[in-house]
């Protein structure tokens, strides 16, 4: 096993609160205050989990510059007071930045006992197979 530091535990909490505030901000018709707090908590939590230096190197890699600019630009637009436009830009950047982690996350969620039943339903399973890649498929 590996050791989890107290800073990383705090970071996971901050990321969780950030995602919760973002969800509530969208649910409450793009409330700009909740979205701004959610964005700040998410970024600070990410920096606590993987460290500030690795966070900066993750966002500012040469091949991720477009995705990082969209993500951080969307956050700035939300903070300026245009939440719907900012969230659209931010979502585009988020998908570009974190799309590499999506197949791994889906395959981990498929092993969770309660979610396994839901994620194996025919319609949902087909969508998730196209996103994560079907492990039973053979590629030529």
ROVORO-397371 format. One record per atom (N, C-alpha, C): residue in one letter; chain; x, y, z; residue number from 1. Coordinates in pm, 1 decimal, padded with zeros to 6 digits. Layout:
BEGIN
+----+----+----------+----------+----------+-----+
: aa : ch :     east :    north :       up :   i :
+----+----+----------+----------+----------+-----+
:  A :  A :        X :        Y :        Z : NUM :
...
+----+----+----------+----------+----------+-----+
end
This chain:
BEGIN
+----+----+----------+----------+----------+-----+
: aa : ch :     east :    north :       up :   i :
+----+----+----------+----------+----------+-----+
:  X :  A :  00083.8 : -00118.3 :  00000.0 :   1 :
:  X :  A :  00000.0 :  00000.0 :  00000.0 :   1 :
:  X :  A :  00088.3 :  00124.6 :  00000.0 :   1 :
:  X :  A :  00026.1 :  00237.3 : -00019.5 :   2 :
:  X :  A :  00098.5 :  00362.8 : -00016.7 :   2 :
:  X :  A :  00038.5 :  00451.5 :  00091.4 :   2 :
:  X :  A :  00120.6 :  00541.0 :  00141.0 :   3 :
:  X :  A :  00078.2 :  00627.8 :  00249.8 :   3 :
:  X :  A :  00011.1 :  00753.3 :  00194.9 :   3 :
:  X :  A : -00099.4 :  00790.6 :  00255.5 :   4 :
:  X :  A : -00170.4 :  00912.6 :  00218.1 :   4 :
:  X :  A : -00145.5 :  01016.8 :  00326.6 :   4 :
:  X :  A : -00091.5 :  01130.6 :  00287.9 :   5 :
:  X :  A : -00060.6 :  01235.5 :  00385.6 :   5 :
:  X :  A : -00187.4 :  01312.2 :  00423.5 :   5 :
:  X :  A : -00174.0 :  01390.2 :  00528.7 :   6 :
:  X :  A : -00287.5 :  01471.9 :  00573.2 :   6 :
:  X :  A : -00325.1 :  01576.7 :  00468.6 :   6 :
:  X :  A : -00226.0 :  01629.4 :  00398.8 :   7 :
:  X :  A : -00253.6 :  01728.3 :  00293.8 :   7 :
:  X :  A : -00334.4 :  01665.0 :  00180.7 :   7 :
:  X :  A : -00302.8 :  01542.2 :  00146.7 :   8 :
:  X :  A : -00378.2 :  01473.6 :  00041.3 :   8 :
:  X :  A : -00521.1 :  01443.9 :  00086.0 :   8 :
:  X :  A : -00538.5 :  01409.9 :  00212.9 :   9 :
:  X :  A : -00674.3 :  01387.1 :  00264.7 :   9 :
:  X :  A : -00755.9 :  01516.2 :  00258.5 :   9 :
:  X :  A : -00693.5 :  01626.9 :  00296.3 :  10 :
:  X :  A : -00761.7 :  01756.5 :  00287.8 :  10 :
:  X :  A : -00793.8 :  01788.6 :  00142.5 :  10 :
:  X :  A : -00701.1 :  01757.9 :  00052.1 :  11 :
:  X :  A : -00722.4 :  01781.6 : -00090.8 :  11 :
:  X :  A : -00840.0 :  01703.9 : -00145.5 :  11 :
:  X :  A : -00853.8 :  01578.5 : -00103.6 :  12 :
:  X :  A : -00968.5 :  01498.3 : -00148.8 :  12 :
:  X :  A : -01098.8 :  01560.9 : -00099.6 :  12 :
:  X :  A : -01097.7 :  01609.1 :  00023.9 :  13 :
:  X :  A : -01215.9 :  01677.8 :  00076.3 :  13 :
:  X :  A : -01247.5 :  01804.6 : -00001.3 :  13 :
:  X :  A : -01144.3 :  01882.3 : -00034.3 :  14 :
:  X :  A : -01165.5 :  02005.1 : -00110.7 :  14 :
:  X :  A : -01218.9 :  01974.9 : -00250.5 :  14 :
:  X :  A : -01165.1 :  01871.5 : -00314.8 :  15 :
:  X :  A : -01215.1 :  01833.7 : -00447.1 :  15 :
:  X :  A : -01361.3 :  01790.1 : -00437.2 :  15 :
:  X :  A : -01393.1 :  01712.4 : -00333.2 :  16 :
:  X :  A : -01531.7 :  01669.0 : -00313.7 :  16 :
:  X :  A : -01626.6 :  01785.5 : -00292.4 :  16 :
:  X :  A : -01585.0 :  01880.0 : -00207.1 :  17 :
:  X :  A : -01667.2 :  01998.6 : -00184.9 :  17 :
:  X :  A : -01677.4 :  02082.3 : -00312.4 :  17 :
:  X :  A : -01567.4 :  02091.3 : -00387.7 :  18 :
:  X :  A : -01570.1 :  02167.1 : -00512.6 :  18 :
:  X :  A : -01669.1 :  02109.2 : -00612.1 :  18 :
:  X :  A : -01667.6 :  01977.0 : -00626.6 :  19 :
:  X :  A : -01761.9 :  01912.2 : -00718.5 :  19 :
:  X :  A : -01904.9 :  01931.1 : -00668.1 :  19 :
:  X :  A : -01923.9 :  01923.3 : -00535.9 :  20 :
:  X :  A : -02058.4 :  01944.1 : -00479.9 :  20 :
:  X :  A : -02108.8 :  02086.3 : -00505.8 :  20 :
:  X :  A : -02022.2 :  02185.1 : -00484.9 :  21 :
:  X :  A : -02062.0 :  02323.5 : -00510.4 :  21 :
:  X :  A : -02089.0 :  02346.0 : -00659.3 :  21 :
:  X :  A : -02008.1 :  02285.6 : -00745.7 :  22 :
:  X :  A : -02034.0 :  02298.0 : -00889.4 :  22 :
:  X :  A : -02168.7 :  02235.9 : -00926.5 :  22 :
:  X :  A : -02196.7 :  02118.8 : -00869.3 :  23 :
:  X :  A : -02324.6 :  02052.8 : -00896.9 :  23 :
:  X :  A : -02441.3 :  02138.0 : -00847.9 :  23 :
:  X :  A : -02429.2 :  02190.9 : -00726.4 :  24 :
:  X :  A : -02535.8 :  02277.3 : -00674.4 :  24 :
:  X :  A : -02549.9 :  02405.2 : -00756.1 :  24 :
:  X :  A : -02438.2 :  02460.2 : -00801.1 :  25 :
:  X :  A : -02443.3 :  02581.3 : -00883.1 :  25 :
:  X :  A : -02515.5 :  02559.2 : -01014.2 :  25 :
:  X :  A : -02493.1 :  02442.4 : -01075.2 :  26 :
:  X :  A : -02564.0 :  02410.8 : -01199.3 :  26 :
:  X :  A : -02710.4 :  02380.4 : -01169.4 :  26 :
:  X :  A : -02734.9 :  02309.0 : -01059.6 :  27 :
:  X :  A : -02871.6 :  02272.3 : -01023.2 :  27 :
:  X :  A : -02956.1 :  02395.0 : -00990.7 :  27 :
:  X :  A : -02894.5 :  02495.4 : -00932.3 :  28 :
:  X :  A : -02965.9 :  02618.1 : -00896.8 :  28 :
:  X :  A : -02954.5 :  02723.4 : -01006.5 :  28 :
:  X :  A : -02966.5 :  02678.6 : -01129.4 :  29 :
:  X :  A : -02972.0 :  02764.1 : -01247.4 :  29 :
:  X :  A : -02847.2 :  02852.7 : -01262.0 :  29 :
:  X :  A : -02731.9 :  02789.2 : -01256.0 :  30 :
:  X :  A : -02603.1 :  02854.0 : -01279.8 :  30 :
:  X :  A : -02580.3 :  02972.8 : -01186.4 :  30 :
:  X :  A : -02590.4 :  02945.3 : -01057.6 :  31 :
:  X :  A : -02560.7 :  03046.7 : -00956.4 :  31 :
:  X :  A : -02411.0 :  03075.0 : -00959.1 :  31 :
:  X :  A : -02374.7 :  03198.5 : -00991.2 :  32 :
:  X :  A : -02232.6 :  03229.8 : -01013.1 :  32 :
:  X :  A : -02150.2 :  03221.4 : -00886.5 :  32 :
:  X :  A : -02209.2 :  03246.7 : -00770.9 :  33 :
:  X :  A : -02135.5 :  03236.1 : -00645.4 :  33 :
:  X :  A : -02095.0 :  03092.7 : -00615.1 :  33 :
:  X :  A : -02189.5 :  03001.5 : -00627.4 :  34 :
:  X :  A : -02160.2 :  02859.9 : -00602.5 :  34 :
:  X :  A : -02061.6 :  02804.6 : -00704.6 :  34 :
:  X :  A : -02076.0 :  02844.3 : -00829.9 :  35 :
:  X :  A : -01984.2 :  02796.9 : -00933.3 :  35 :
:  X :  A : -01842.7 :  02848.2 : -00908.9 :  35 :
:  X :  A : -01830.5 :  02973.2 : -00866.7 :  36 :
:  X :  A : -01697.8 :  03029.8 : -00839.5 :  36 :
:  X :  A : -01632.3 :  02958.7 : -00721.5 :  36 :
:  X :  A : -01707.2 :  02937.1 : -00614.2 :  37 :
:  X :  A : -01652.9 :  02866.2 : -00498.4 :  37 :
:  X :  A : -01615.4 :  02723.2 : -00536.7 :  37 :
:  X :  A : -01700.0 :  02656.9 : -00614.2 :  38 :
:  X :  A : -01671.4 :  02520.0 : -00657.6 :  38 :
:  X :  A : -01544.7 :  02511.1 : -00740.7 :  38 :
:  X :  A : -01524.8 :  02606.8 : -00830.8 :  39 :
:  X :  A : -01403.3 :  02608.0 : -00913.0 :  39 :
:  X :  A : -01278.7 :  02628.3 : -00828.5 :  39 :
:  X :  A : -01284.6 :  02722.2 : -00735.7 :  40 :
:  X :  A : -01169.1 :  02750.3 : -00650.3 :  40 :
:  X :  A : -01136.9 :  02630.1 : -00561.8 :  40 :
:  X :  A : -01239.4 :  02567.9 : -00503.8 :  41 :
:  X :  A : -01216.6 :  02450.4 : -00420.3 :  41 :
:  X :  A : -01160.8 :  02333.8 : -00501.0 :  41 :
:  X :  A : -01210.4 :  02313.6 : -00622.4 :  42 :
:  X :  A : -01162.6 :  02203.5 : -00705.9 :  42 :
:  X :  A : -01015.0 :  02220.4 : -00740.1 :  42 :
:  X :  A : -00976.5 :  02339.4 : -00783.7 :  43 :
:  X :  A : -00837.1 :  02363.8 : -00821.4 :  43 :
:  X :  A : -00745.2 :  02353.2 : -00699.7 :  43 :
:  X :  A : -00785.9 :  02411.0 : -00586.2 :  44 :
:  X :  A : -00700.9 :  02403.6 : -00467.2 :  44 :
:  X :  A : -00692.4 :  02260.1 : -00414.6 :  44 :
:  X :  A : -00800.5 :  02185.3 : -00423.8 :  45 :
:  X :  A : -00797.2 :  02045.1 : -00382.5 :  45 :
:  X :  A : -00707.0 :  01961.6 : -00470.8 :  45 :
:  X :  A : -00711.1 :  01987.5 : -00600.4 :  46 :
:  X :  A : -00623.5 :  01916.4 : -00693.2 :  46 :
:  X :  A : -00477.1 :  01945.9 : -00661.3 :  46 :
:  X :  A : -00447.4 :  02071.0 : -00627.1 :  47 :
:  X :  A : -00310.6 :  02107.9 : -00590.9 :  47 :
:  X :  A : -00267.7 :  02040.3 : -00460.7 :  47 :
:  X :  A : -00359.9 :  02021.6 : -00367.8 :  48 :
:  X :  A : -00325.9 :  01952.8 : -00242.7 :  48 :
:  X :  A : -00305.6 :  01803.2 : -00263.9 :  48 :
:  X :  A : -00382.0 :  01743.7 : -00352.8 :  49 :
:  X :  A : -00372.0 :  01599.4 : -00373.6 :  49 :
:  X :  A : -00242.9 :  01561.7 : -00446.2 :  49 :
:  X :  A : -00212.0 :  01628.5 : -00556.0 :  50 :
:  X :  A : -00094.1 :  01588.7 : -00633.6 :  50 :
:  X :  A :  00023.5 :  01683.6 : -00615.1 :  50 :
:  X :  A :  00006.1 :  01790.6 : -00541.4 :  51 :
:  X :  A :  00114.4 :  01884.9 : -00515.6 :  51 :
:  X :  A :  00111.1 :  02001.8 : -00612.6 :  51 :
:  X :  A :  00155.3 :  02118.5 : -00567.4 :  52 :
:  X :  A :  00149.0 :  02237.4 : -00652.9 :  52 :
:  X :  A :  00236.1 :  02227.1 : -00778.5 :  52 :
:  X :  A :  00355.6 :  02170.9 : -00763.3 :  53 :
:  X :  A :  00446.4 :  02161.9 : -00878.0 :  53 :
:  X :  A :  00390.9 :  02067.8 : -00984.6 :  53 :
:  X :  A :  00338.7 :  01953.3 : -00941.8 :  54 :
:  X :  A :  00281.8 :  01858.3 : -01038.3 :  54 :
:  X :  A :  00151.8 :  01910.6 : -01098.5 :  54 :
:  X :  A :  00077.2 :  01990.1 : -01021.9 :  55 :
:  X :  A : -00044.4 :  02050.5 : -01076.0 :  55 :
:  X :  A : -00010.2 :  02147.4 : -01188.1 :  55 :
:  X :  A :  00089.1 :  02232.3 : -01164.8 :  56 :
:  X :  A :  00131.0 :  02326.1 : -01269.2 :  56 :
:  X :  A :  00185.4 :  02253.3 : -01391.3 :  56 :
:  X :  A :  00264.1 :  02147.3 : -01367.8 :  57 :
:  X :  A :  00317.3 :  02073.6 : -01483.3 :  57 :
:  X :  A :  00206.2 :  01998.3 : -01556.9 :  57 :
:  X :  A :  00100.8 :  01955.8 : -01485.2 :  58 :
:  X :  A : -00011.7 :  01889.1 : -01552.0 :  58 :
:  X :  A : -00086.5 :  01985.7 : -01642.8 :  58 :
:  X :  A : -00115.0 :  02105.9 : -01592.4 :  59 :
:  X :  A : -00193.2 :  02201.2 : -01669.9 :  59 :
:  X :  A : -00114.3 :  02265.8 : -01782.6 :  59 :
:  X :  A :  00015.6 :  02278.5 : -01766.9 :  60 :
:  X :  A :  00093.2 :  02352.8 : -01865.4 :  60 :
:  X :  A :  00187.5 :  02265.1 : -01947.9 :  60 :
:  X :  A :  00144.7 :  02142.8 : -01976.6 :  61 :
:  X :  A :  00217.9 :  02059.9 : -02072.1 :  61 :
:  X :  A :  00190.1 :  02113.1 : -02211.9 :  61 :
:  X :  A :  00286.3 :  02096.2 : -02299.7 :  62 :
:  X :  A :  00275.5 :  02153.4 : -02434.2 :  62 :
:  X :  A :  00152.9 :  02101.5 : -02509.5 :  62 :
:  X :  A :  00123.5 :  01973.5 : -02499.4 :  63 :
:  X :  A :  00010.2 :  01918.2 : -02575.0 :  63 :
:  X :  A : -00125.2 :  01943.3 : -02507.5 :  63 :
:  X :  A : -00124.4 :  01997.4 : -02386.3 :  64 :
:  X :  A : -00249.7 :  02026.5 : -02315.8 :  64 :
:  X :  A : -00277.0 :  02175.6 : -02303.1 :  64 :
:  X :  A : -00205.0 :  02257.5 : -02376.2 :  65 :
:  X :  A : -00218.0 :  02403.2 : -02360.8 :  65 :
:  X :  A : -00358.0 :  02450.4 : -02401.9 :  65 :
:  X :  A : -00413.7 :  02394.8 : -02509.1 :  66 :
:  X :  A : -00548.1 :  02434.1 : -02554.9 :  66 :
:  X :  A : -00652.9 :  02395.9 : -02450.3 :  66 :
:  X :  A : -00641.0 :  02275.3 : -02396.2 :  67 :
:  X :  A : -00736.1 :  02229.4 : -02295.1 :  67 :
:  X :  A : -00724.6 :  02311.7 : -02167.4 :  67 :
:  X :  A : -00602.2 :  02341.2 : -02126.2 :  68 :
:  X :  A : -00581.5 :  02420.3 : -02004.8 :  68 :
:  X :  A : -00632.9 :  02562.2 : -02022.2 :  68 :
:  X :  A : -00609.4 :  02619.2 : -02139.1 :  69 :
:  X :  A : -00658.1 :  02755.2 : -02165.7 :  69 :
:  X :  A : -00810.3 :  02759.0 : -02161.8 :  69 :
:  X :  A : -00875.4 :  02657.0 : -02217.7 :  70 :
:  X :  A : -01022.4 :  02651.2 : -02214.2 :  70 :
:  X :  A : -01072.6 :  02635.1 : -02071.5 :  70 :
:  X :  A : -01012.1 :  02544.6 : -01996.6 :  71 :
:  X :  A : -01056.3 :  02518.1 : -01859.9 :  71 :
:  X :  A : -01037.0 :  02641.1 : -01771.5 :  71 :
:  X :  A : -00916.4 :  02696.3 : -01771.3 :  72 :
:  X :  A : -00889.2 :  02812.1 : -01686.2 :  72 :
:  X :  A : -00960.2 :  02937.4 : -01737.3 :  72 :
:  X :  A : -00974.6 :  02950.0 : -01868.6 :  73 :
:  X :  A : -01051.2 :  03061.3 : -01924.5 :  73 :
:  X :  A : -01198.0 :  03053.8 : -01885.7 :  73 :
:  X :  A : -01253.8 :  02933.1 : -01882.7 :  74 :
:  X :  A : -01392.1 :  02916.1 : -01837.9 :  74 :
:  X :  A : -01410.7 :  02955.5 : -01692.6 :  74 :
:  X :  A : -01310.8 :  02922.5 : -01609.9 :  75 :
:  X :  A : -01317.5 :  02962.7 : -01469.3 :  75 :
:  X :  A : -01315.5 :  03115.4 : -01457.8 :  75 :
:  X :  A : -01230.2 :  03180.0 : -01536.3 :  76 :
:  X :  A : -01222.7 :  03326.5 : -01533.1 :  76 :
:  X :  A : -01354.6 :  03388.4 : -01579.3 :  76 :
:  X :  A : -01415.2 :  03331.6 : -01683.5 :  77 :
:  X :  A : -01543.4 :  03383.9 : -01732.7 :  77 :
:  X :  A : -01652.0 :  03367.7 : -01626.4 :  77 :
:  X :  A : -01651.2 :  03254.3 : -01553.6 :  78 :
:  X :  A : -01748.0 :  03235.9 : -01444.2 :  78 :
:  X :  A : -01724.6 :  03339.4 : -01335.6 :  78 :
:  X :  A : -01598.0 :  03362.2 : -01301.0 :  79 :
:  X :  A : -01567.4 :  03461.2 : -01196.8 :  79 :
:  X :  A : -01603.3 :  03602.7 : -01240.3 :  79 :
:  X :  A : -01601.9 :  03630.1 : -01371.7 :  80 :
:  X :  A : -01639.9 :  03761.8 : -01422.5 :  80 :
:  X :  A : -01791.0 :  03782.4 : -01419.9 :  80 :
:  X :  A : -01868.1 :  03674.4 : -01407.7 :  81 :
:  X :  A : -02011.5 :  03690.7 : -01394.0 :  81 :
:  X :  A : -02095.6 :  03634.7 : -01506.9 :  81 :
:  X :  A : -02037.6 :  03557.8 : -01598.1 :  82 :
:  X :  A : -02113.7 :  03493.8 : -01705.7 :  82 :
:  X :  A : -02108.6 :  03343.1 : -01685.2 :  82 :
:  X :  A : -02193.2 :  03290.6 : -01597.1 :  83 :
:  X :  A : -02179.0 :  03151.0 : -01557.2 :  83 :
:  X :  A : -02209.8 :  03048.6 : -01666.4 :  83 :
:  X :  A : -02309.3 :  03073.1 : -01749.1 :  84 :
:  X :  A : -02345.7 :  02972.7 : -01850.0 :  84 :
:  X :  A : -02236.3 :  02961.1 : -01956.0 :  84 :
:  X :  A : -02190.7 :  03073.6 : -02006.4 :  85 :
:  X :  A : -02084.1 :  03072.6 : -02107.4 :  85 :
:  X :  A : -01956.5 :  03013.6 : -02047.2 :  85 :
:  X :  A : -01924.7 :  03053.8 : -01924.6 :  86 :
:  X :  A : -01805.4 :  03004.2 : -01857.9 :  86 :
:  X :  A : -01808.4 :  02854.1 : -01835.7 :  86 :
:  X :  A : -01923.8 :  02802.2 : -01796.8 :  87 :
:  X :  A : -01934.0 :  02657.5 : -01773.1 :  87 :
:  X :  A : -01924.4 :  02578.2 : -01902.8 :  87 :
:  X :  A : -01974.8 :  02633.1 : -02012.1 :  88 :
:  X :  A : -01961.1 :  02564.7 : -02141.2 :  88 :
:  X :  A : -01813.8 :  02557.7 : -02180.7 :  88 :
:  X :  A : -01742.9 :  02668.5 : -02168.3 :  89 :
:  X :  A : -01599.5 :  02671.3 : -02201.2 :  89 :
:  X :  A : -01522.0 :  02580.3 : -02106.7 :  89 :
:  X :  A : -01555.9 :  02586.9 : -01979.7 :  90 :
:  X :  A : -01487.6 :  02506.5 : -01879.0 :  90 :
:  X :  A : -01511.8 :  02356.7 : -01899.0 :  90 :
:  X :  A : -01633.2 :  02319.2 : -01934.2 :  91 :
:  X :  A : -01664.6 :  02178.2 : -01958.6 :  91 :
:  X :  A : -01586.6 :  02124.9 : -02077.8 :  91 :
:  X :  A : -01575.8 :  02205.5 : -02182.3 :  92 :
:  X :  A : -01496.8 :  02165.4 : -02298.7 :  92 :
:  X :  A : -01351.0 :  02141.0 : -02258.8 :  92 :
:  X :  A : -01294.3 :  02233.1 : -02182.3 :  93 :
:  X :  A : -01156.5 :  02217.2 : -02136.1 :  93 :
:  X :  A : -01140.2 :  02098.7 : -02042.6 :  93 :
:  X :  A : -01238.4 :  02075.9 : -01955.1 :  94 :
:  X :  A : -01233.7 :  01964.0 : -01861.4 :  94 :
:  X :  A : -01233.3 :  01831.8 : -01936.1 :  94 :
:  X :  A : -01317.3 :  01820.9 : -02037.7 :  95 :
:  X :  A : -01323.5 :  01697.0 : -02116.0 :  95 :
:  X :  A : -01191.3 :  01673.0 : -02187.7 :  95 :
:  X :  A : -01132.8 :  01778.6 : -02244.5 :  96 :
:  X :  A : -01003.6 :  01762.4 : -02311.2 :  96 :
:  X :  A : -00892.6 :  01726.8 : -02212.4 :  96 :
:  X :  A : -00893.4 :  01787.9 : -02095.3 :  97 :
:  X :  A : -00787.7 :  01763.7 : -01997.1 :  97 :
:  X :  A : -00794.1 :  01624.8 : -01936.0 :  97 :
:  X :  A : -00912.9 :  01585.0 : -01896.3 :  98 :
:  X :  A : -00926.5 :  01464.2 : -01816.6 :  98 :
:  X :  A : -00983.6 :  01345.5 : -01894.3 :  98 :
:  X :  A : -00988.3 :  01353.2 : -02026.3 :  99 :
:  X :  A : -01042.4 :  01241.8 : -02104.1 :  99 :
:  X :  A : -00954.9 :  01117.8 : -02096.5 :  99 :
:  X :  A : -00827.6 :  01133.7 : -02067.5 : 100 :
:  X :  A : -00739.7 :  01018.5 : -02053.0 : 100 :
:  X :  A : -00770.8 :  00937.5 : -01927.8 : 100 :
:  X :  A : -00825.8 :  01002.3 : -01825.5 : 101 :
:  X :  A : -00859.8 :  00933.0 : -01702.0 : 101 :
:  X :  A : -00997.3 :  00867.1 : -01707.3 : 101 :
:  X :  A : -01078.1 :  00904.5 : -01803.3 : 102 :
:  X :  A : -01216.0 :  00857.6 : -01808.4 : 102 :
:  X :  A : -01228.9 :  00705.5 : -01822.8 : 102 :
:  X :  A : -01156.0 :  00639.6 : -01912.5 : 103 :
:  X :  A : -01168.1 :  00493.7 : -01921.1 : 103 :
:  X :  A : -01129.4 :  00423.1 : -01791.3 : 103 :
:  X :  A : -01026.9 :  00471.3 : -01724.9 : 104 :
:  X :  A : -00985.2 :  00410.4 : -01598.6 : 104 :
:  X :  A : -01093.5 :  00429.0 : -01493.5 : 104 :
:  X :  A : -01150.2 :  00549.4 : -01484.4 : 105 :
:  X :  A : -01254.5 :  00576.9 : -01385.5 : 105 :
:  X :  A : -01378.7 :  00491.8 : -01411.4 : 105 :
:  X :  A : -01415.8 :  00476.4 : -01537.8 : 106 :
:  X :  A : -01533.9 :  00395.4 : -01570.0 : 106 :
:  X :  A : -01511.3 :  00250.2 : -01533.4 : 106 :
:  X :  A : -01393.2 :  00198.8 : -01563.1 : 107 :
:  X :  A : -01365.2 :  00058.7 : -01530.5 : 107 :
:  X :  A : -01358.4 :  00035.9 : -01379.5 : 107 :
:  X :  A : -01313.1 :  00134.4 : -01303.0 : 108 :
:  X :  A : -01314.1 :  00122.8 : -01157.2 : 108 :
:  X :  A : -01458.1 :  00125.9 : -01105.6 : 108 :
:  X :  A : -01540.5 :  00216.0 : -01160.9 : 109 :
:  X :  A : -01680.7 :  00224.8 : -01117.5 : 109 :
:  X :  A : -01758.6 :  00099.0 : -01153.1 : 109 :
:  X :  A : -01719.3 :  00031.0 : -01258.4 : 110 :
:  X :  A : -01787.7 : -00093.5 : -01295.5 : 110 :
:  X :  A : -01762.4 : -00205.3 : -01196.0 : 110 :
:  X :  A : -01663.4 : -00192.3 : -01111.3 : 111 :
:  X :  A : -01632.3 : -00295.2 : -01011.9 : 111 :
:  X :  A : -01695.6 : -00266.3 : -00876.2 : 111 :
:  X :  A : -01757.2 : -00150.0 : -00859.5 : 112 :
:  X :  A : -01825.5 : -00116.4 : -00734.2 : 112 :
:  X :  A : -01956.6 : -00194.4 : -00729.8 : 112 :
:  X :  A : -01981.9 : -00269.4 : -00620.9 : 113 :
:  X :  A : -02098.1 : -00358.8 : -00617.9 : 113 :
:  X :  A : -02232.2 : -00293.7 : -00649.3 : 113 :
:  X :  A : -02264.9 : -00179.9 : -00592.5 : 114 :
:  X :  A : -02394.7 : -00118.1 : -00617.1 : 114 :
:  X :  A : -02407.4 : -00059.4 : -00756.8 : 114 :
:  X :  A : -02300.6 : -00000.1 : -00805.3 : 115 :
:  X :  A : -02302.3 :  00062.5 : -00937.3 : 115 :
:  X :  A : -02289.5 : -00038.2 : -01050.6 : 115 :
:  X :  A : -02235.5 : -00154.2 : -01020.4 : 116 :
:  X :  A : -02213.2 : -00255.4 : -01123.9 : 116 :
:  X :  A : -02344.4 : -00292.9 : -01193.3 : 116 :
:  X :  A : -02449.5 : -00306.1 : -01116.2 : 117 :
:  X :  A : -02579.7 : -00343.8 : -01171.7 : 117 :
:  X :  A : -02632.0 : -00234.1 : -01263.8 : 117 :
:  X :  A : -02619.9 : -00109.1 : -01219.9 : 118 :
:  X :  A : -02670.9 :  00003.6 : -01298.2 : 118 :
:  X :  A : -02587.9 :  00023.9 : -01424.8 : 118 :
:  X :  A : -02457.0 :  00015.0 : -01411.5 : 119 :
:  X :  A : -02369.5 :  00040.0 : -01526.5 : 119 :
:  X :  A : -02370.6 : -00072.7 : -01628.0 : 119 :
:  X :  A : -02424.7 : -00188.6 : -01591.8 : 120 :
:  X :  A : -02433.5 : -00299.8 : -01686.3 : 120 :
:  X :  A : -02569.6 : -00307.9 : -01755.9 : 120 :
:  X :  A : -02658.0 : -00210.8 : -01733.6 : 121 :
:  X :  A : -02784.5 : -00205.8 : -01806.4 : 121 :
:  X :  A : -02754.8 : -00184.6 : -01954.1 : 121 :
:  X :  A : -02837.5 : -00240.3 : -02043.9 : 122 :
:  X :  A : -02803.6 : -00239.3 : -02187.2 : 122 :
:  X :  A : -02771.2 : -00102.9 : -02246.6 : 122 :
:  X :  A : -02850.5 : -00001.3 : -02225.2 : 123 :
:  X :  A : -02825.0 :  00129.3 : -02285.0 : 123 :
:  X :  A : -02703.1 :  00197.7 : -02225.4 : 123 :
:  X :  A : -02694.3 :  00192.1 : -02092.4 : 124 :
:  X :  A : -02582.1 :  00256.7 : -02024.5 : 124 :
:  X :  A : -02451.7 :  00184.4 : -02056.2 : 124 :
:  X :  A : -02457.1 :  00053.2 : -02059.5 : 125 :
:  X :  A : -02336.7 : -00025.5 : -02088.2 : 125 :
:  X :  A : -02282.1 :  00003.5 : -02227.6 : 125 :
:  X :  A : -02370.5 :  00020.1 : -02323.1 : 126 :
:  X :  A : -02327.4 :  00049.3 : -02460.5 : 126 :
:  X :  A : -02257.4 :  00185.1 : -02468.6 : 126 :
:  X :  A : -02312.6 :  00285.0 : -02398.8 : 127 :
:  X :  A : -02251.0 :  00418.2 : -02397.8 : 127 :
:  X :  A : -02114.9 :  00413.8 : -02328.7 : 127 :
:  X :  A : -02108.7 :  00346.2 : -02214.0 : 128 :
:  X :  A : -01983.2 :  00337.7 : -02140.5 : 128 :
:  X :  A : -01878.1 :  00257.2 : -02216.3 : 128 :
:  X :  A : -01921.6 :  00154.5 : -02290.8 : 129 :
:  X :  A : -01826.5 :  00078.0 : -02372.4 : 129 :
:  X :  A : -01765.0 :  00165.4 : -02480.9 : 129 :
:  X :  A : -01845.2 :  00254.9 : -02538.9 : 130 :
:  X :  A : -01790.1 :  00342.0 : -02642.9 : 130 :
:  X :  A : -01694.7 :  00445.8 : -02584.2 : 130 :
:  X :  A : -01718.7 :  00488.7 : -02459.6 : 131 :
:  X :  A : -01630.3 :  00585.7 : -02395.1 : 131 :
:  X :  A : -01502.9 :  00518.9 : -02344.6 : 131 :
:  X :  A : -01520.3 :  00409.5 : -02268.8 : 132 :
:  X :  A : -01407.1 :  00346.5 : -02202.9 : 132 :
:  X :  A : -01338.9 :  00241.9 : -02289.2 : 132 :
:  X :  A : -01405.7 :  00197.5 : -02390.0 : 133 :
:  X :  A : -01350.3 :  00088.3 : -02467.7 : 133 :
:  X :  A : -01390.9 : -00043.1 : -02404.3 : 133 :
:  X :  A : -01446.1 : -00131.9 : -02481.6 : 134 :
:  X :  A : -01492.5 : -00260.1 : -02433.1 : 134 :
:  X :  A : -01372.3 : -00352.9 : -02414.9 : 134 :
:  X :  A : -01348.3 : -00404.5 : -02294.4 : 135 :
:  X :  A : -01233.8 : -00492.7 : -02275.1 : 135 :
:  X :  A : -01250.2 : -00626.9 : -02346.3 : 135 :
:  X :  A : -01373.5 : -00662.8 : -02382.6 : 136 :
:  X :  A : -01396.5 : -00790.6 : -02450.8 : 136 :
:  X :  A : -01377.6 : -00781.8 : -02600.8 : 136 :
:  X :  A : -01368.5 : -00659.6 : -02653.5 : 137 :
:  X :  A : -01348.7 : -00642.6 : -02796.8 : 137 :
:  X :  A : -01205.8 : -00676.4 : -02834.0 : 137 :
:  X :  A : -01189.2 : -00730.0 : -02951.1 : 138 :
:  X :  A : -01053.5 : -00752.5 : -03001.1 : 138 :
:  X :  A : -01026.5 : -00649.5 : -03107.9 : 138 :
:  X :  A : -00912.5 : -00583.8 : -03094.9 : 139 :
:  X :  A : -00876.7 : -00484.5 : -03193.8 : 139 :
:  X :  A : -00779.0 : -00544.6 : -03292.7 : 139 :
:  X :  A : -00793.1 : -00506.9 : -03417.1 : 140 :
:  X :  A : -00707.1 : -00562.6 : -03521.3 : 140 :
:  X :  A : -00608.2 : -00457.4 : -03566.3 : 140 :
+----+----+----------+----------+----------+-----+
end
